[in-house]
């Protein structure tokens, strides 16, 4: 993993810009400056299609290792799979779309 490339993306990447990584579904996301908070980068988890493009407009944004620990705790809740099965039964299926030609960060 190249900290230089991450630093360069933070400095020159577009606000809300997304950079692919070598792991399908993991992206680097540039968060814009807001009020007293400087621009930052975060990790976005977003399922990908056959071409490696994100399937959602915005995935799960993880800003720190503490965020990750909190999400992992929530994902281990034993009734979450049951809830999602019920959601799957009720929701209609969605179409999938994709894009290509983006820069990739090796992890």
Wavefront OBJ file of the C-alpha trace (Angstrom):
o trace
v 0.000 0.000 0.000
v 1.441 3.367 -1.005
v 1.018 6.163 1.538
v 2.500 8.533 -1.064
v -0.348 7.764 -3.473
v -2.903 8.202 -0.694
v -1.348 11.543 0.275
v -1.310 12.676 -3.367
v -4.967 11.684 -3.785
v -5.860 13.712 -0.684
v -4.059 16.764 -2.091
v -5.108 16.609 -5.747
v -8.130 14.317 -5.984
v -11.564 15.792 -6.610
v -13.974 16.195 -3.686
v -15.974 12.976 -3.330
v -13.530 11.383 -5.785
v -13.290 7.595 -5.661
v -10.104 5.598 -6.344
v -10.204 1.852 -7.001
v -7.936 -0.475 -5.030
v -6.636 -3.930 -5.870
v -9.395 -5.426 -3.689
v -12.765 -5.565 -5.454
v -15.308 -3.547 -3.472
v -12.777 -1.465 -1.476
v -12.329 2.123 -2.626
v -10.520 5.218 -1.375
v -12.887 8.178 -1.057
v -11.866 11.835 -0.734
v -14.103 13.674 1.691
v -14.204 17.447 1.124
v -13.320 20.033 3.737
v -16.343 21.074 5.783
v -16.451 24.054 8.145
v -13.492 23.528 10.519
v -12.697 19.993 9.316
v -9.996 19.650 6.644
v -10.364 17.374 3.618
v -9.792 13.714 4.543
v -9.701 10.334 2.900
v -11.766 7.345 3.968
v -12.370 3.776 2.874
v -15.600 2.988 1.067
v -17.033 -0.534 0.946
v -19.191 -0.859 -2.146
v -20.123 -4.062 -4.017
v -18.832 -4.206 -7.597
v -20.200 -5.528 -10.868
v -18.417 -7.750 -13.395
v -16.317 -4.833 -14.680
v -15.150 -3.878 -11.148
v -17.292 -0.742 -10.975
v -19.294 0.099 -7.829
v -22.922 -1.012 -7.918
v -24.152 1.631 -5.461
v -23.954 5.389 -5.749
v -22.414 5.499 -2.259
v -21.262 2.544 -0.198
v -20.409 2.192 3.463
v -17.884 4.917 4.366
v -15.385 4.034 7.090
v -13.407 7.031 8.350
v -11.242 5.362 11.018
v -10.280 2.090 12.662
v -12.744 2.948 15.441
v -15.542 3.185 12.859
v -14.537 -0.243 11.579
v -14.706 -1.758 15.086
v -18.196 -0.306 15.603
v -19.457 -1.628 12.253
v -17.976 -5.072 12.923
v -19.827 -5.168 16.228
v -23.108 -4.319 14.501
v -22.526 -6.883 11.751
v -22.125 -9.636 14.361
v -25.639 -9.101 15.728
v -27.271 -12.546 15.493
v -30.649 -11.337 14.172
v -29.207 -9.260 11.328
v -29.342 -12.143 8.784
v -33.011 -12.775 9.631
v -33.827 -9.109 9.185
v -32.081 -9.013 5.804
v -33.921 -12.138 4.596
v -37.205 -10.368 5.409
v -35.998 -7.231 3.591
v -35.010 -9.339 0.545
v -38.501 -10.866 0.390
v -40.214 -7.474 0.455
v -37.949 -5.383 -1.817
v -38.162 -5.642 -5.620
v -34.929 -6.564 -7.466
v -32.689 -3.736 -8.726
v -30.839 -3.296 -12.038
v -27.034 -3.188 -11.919
v -24.884 -0.721 -13.879
v -21.150 -0.026 -14.069
v -18.265 2.171 -15.267
v -14.666 1.513 -16.273
v -11.330 3.263 -16.899
v -10.472 4.344 -13.340
v -7.087 4.385 -11.594
v -6.426 1.494 -9.171
v -4.523 1.589 -5.826
v -2.629 -1.646 -5.016
v -3.316 -2.809 -1.446
l 1 2 3 4 5 6 7 8 9 10 11 12 13 14 15 16 17 18 19 20 21 22 23 24 25 26 27 28 29 30 31 32 33 34 35 36 37 38 39 40 41 42 43 44 45 46 47 48 49 50 51 52 53 54 55 56 57 58 59 60 61 62 63 64 65 66 67 68 69 70 71 72 73 74 75 76 77 78 79 80 81 82 83 84 85 86 87 88 89 90 91 92 93 94 95 96 97 98 99 100 101 102 103 104 105 106 107
